[in-house]
Amino acid sequence: MQTKSIHQWLDEYSESHQNKTNKVIHWICVPAIFFSIICFLSLVPIPANNNLASYALIFVAIFYARLSPKLAFGIICLYLILYWFSFQLSKLSFPLWQLATAIFVMAWIIQFYGHKIEGKKPSFLKDIQYLLIGPAWLLAYLYKKIGIAY
């Protein structure tokens, strides 16, 4: 089985993300969903004083590194920042899982609305791996803007 290059993944993802409003929605909701998932994972304890978010970082690093080491670096940095932020929020008086649930549900509702505007189904309905391509798609755009080849 031949694997897709990062450029193939991003080009295919872009096909269902052409509408300006849908793109703006994705700039807000993809990071929000990514953050909420990190929050959920951080709440699952694992022996040796860790949590599932710590181990998920290894999976994330491997997935993206196979596609683009430079994008992997950026995603890992983002993951660590969001992980730190989730840790800070967990110290507050309200349950982190409630905040993460609210963010997750609202962001997905808005994302589906964006795809309704777009007139195309979300890419992950074709291949679940597109759930991981969304953050890379945003980061690739930023990289292009500042002249970093990936």
SULLINLIN-V506379 format. One record per run of one state. SS is the DSSP state (helix for helix, strand for strand, loop for the rest). FROM is the first residue (numbers start at 1). LEN is the number of residues. If there is no record, write none. Layout:
ss: {SS:SS}
from: {FROM:FROM}
len: {LEN:LEN}
This chain:
ss: {loop:helix:loop:helix:loop:strand:loop:strand:helix:loop:helix:loop:helix:loop:helix:loop:helix:loop}
from: {1:6:16:20:43:45:47:50:52:68:69:91:96:119:123:126:130:147}
len: {5:10:4:23:2:2:3:2:16:1:22:5:23:4:3:4:17:4}
